[in-house]
Amino acid sequence: MLLSPKVRALHWTSHSRAKMRHYGLSEQRIKRVLYSPLRIEEGIAPKTIAFMQVAGSIKNPHEIWVMVQDMASKRKVISAWRYPGKTKLGVALDASTLRELKSLAGV
């Protein structure tokens, strides 16, 4: 799944809106992660892409992750979350987050 150089309309799922409220993330912050990510990986759910950007401070580092699915005319924001600390390449999420994302994707 390759990224399109075109800017697409964003479609926000109710799950992504709920997660944004839970983690205190704004639409603008999510857009910033999407438009200038530090790392891009294949998402856990089928046909998804995960974007990551480092946030926080030296004493309290965390990462902001956004999972999207590209469609013909829009980019669907499926989920967004804060991950405490730093992840290694090839995201290893905790079990509860993994279960939640798999149930959302219907896997």
N, C-alpha and C positions, 0 to 999 in steps of 0.2 A: 504494500500500500504506500504509494508515494504522495508527497505533499504537492498540492497544486500551488503555483505561484500566484494565482488569482485570489483576491480577497473575496471570501464567500460570506453570505448572510449567516449569522449565528442563530441557531435554534436551541433554546434552553429547556431541558427536561425538568419535570417537577423534582426529580431526584437531585439534579445538579443544584437547583435553587435551594432545596433543603440543606444540602451539604454546605453551600456557600454561607447560609445563615448560621449553621452549626460552627463552622470554622472562622467566621467573621471575614469572609472574602467578598469583595465587591465585584461587579461586572467588569469594571475597568481593570482591576487587578488580574482577573482571569484573562482578559484580552491581552494584557501585557505579557503574561506567561505564553500565550499562544503566538504572539507576534515576535517575541524575542526570547525563545527558550534557551536554556543552557544545554539541555540534553533532550533528545527525542528518541523514544523507543516504541517498539510494538506493544500495544496494550494487552492486558490480560484477557479481556473479552474478545471474541472473534471480530475481525475487521475493524479494529480500533487502533488509535495512536495515542500515546501518552507523552505529554510535554511536561518538562520540569524546569523550575527556576529556583535558585537558592534565595533564601530570605532569612530574616532574623539578624542576630549579631554573633560575634565571636564566642561570647559566653553562652548564648542561647541559639544555636544554629537550627534551622529547619528548612524543609523544602516544600514548595507548593507544586502539586501535581494536578494536571487537568487531563481527563480522558475524553477524546472526541471520536466521532465517526463521520467520515466524509461521505456525503451523498452528492447526487448530480448537481444540485443548485444551492446546497446549504451545507454547513458544518454543524453537526449536532453535538452539543456539549452534554456528555453523559454523566460525568461526575467530576468533582474537584475536592481536594483534601490537602491538609498539611501533614507532613511526615516529620516527626521529631528527629533531629540528628541528620546524618548524611547517609544516603543509600549508595551501594556499590553499583557498578554497571550491571544491567539485568536485574531489575527491581525485585527485591525479595520483600513482599508485604507480610504483615502479621496475619494470622489465620482469620481473625474476625473480618478484616477489611477484604481479604481474598474471598471469603464466603459471601459477603455482601455484594461484591462486584460480580461474582459468578451468578448469584441469584438474579441480579438485575439484568444480566445478559441472557438469562435462560439456559445457562450451561449446566 
